[in-house]
Amino acid sequence: MAVDLSKSLNEFQLLGIGFNAGSGAPTYSAKQGSLYVRTDGSSSSTRIYVNSDGGTTWVAVTTAS
């Protein structure tokens, strides 16, 4: 099943939710629900983060190893 990623990203933008990636844990302020993929994450708990408060609090999402 194909996913129209451009539509999904547009929906994120309409809601003001960010989808970002970079090295190191996120420390910037973002809208609650924004996602961050850590490009240098080395364990199942350092790969993906979600903003939990609309500020600078990011919670690590545990992924499959």
C-alpha positions in Angstrom: 0.0 0.0 0.0 1.5 3.3 -1.0 1.3 6.3 1.3 1.0 9.8 -0.1 3.7 11.4 2.1 3.1 14.9 0.7 -0.5 14.8 1.9 0.5 13.5 5.3 3.1 16.3 5.7 0.6 18.9 4.6 -1.8 17.7 7.2 1.0 18.0 9.8 1.7 21.6 8.7 -2.0 22.6 8.8 -2.1 21.4 12.4 1.2 23.2 13.1 2.8 19.9 14.1 6.5 19.6 13.2 8.3 16.6 11.8 12.0 17.1 12.2 15.3 15.1 12.3 18.8 15.8 13.5 21.6 14.6 15.7 21.4 14.7 19.5 18.3 14.9 21.6 15.8 17.7 20.7 15.9 20.8 23.0 13.9 23.3 21.1 10.3 24.4 21.6 7.7 22.9 19.4 4.0 22.3 19.2 2.7 19.5 21.4 2.6 16.3 19.3 5.6 17.3 17.1 7.9 14.4 16.1 11.7 14.3 16.0 13.8 11.5 14.5 17.3 11.4 16.0 19.8 10.5 13.2 22.5 9.4 15.7 20.2 7.4 18.0 21.9 4.2 19.0 19.3 2.4 21.1 15.6 1.7 21.0 14.9 4.6 23.4 17.0 7.3 21.6 15.6 7.2 18.1 12.2 9.0 18.1 10.9 11.7 20.4 7.5 13.4 20.7 6.9 16.8 22.2 4.6 16.4 25.2 3.9 20.0 26.4 4.2 22.5 23.6 7.5 23.7 25.0 10.9 22.1 25.2 9.8 18.8 26.9 10.5 15.8 24.6 9.7 12.2 25.5 11.6 9.4 24.0 9.4 6.7 22.2 10.7 3.2 22.7 11.0 1.5 19.3 11.7 -2.1 18.3 15.3 -2.9 18.2 
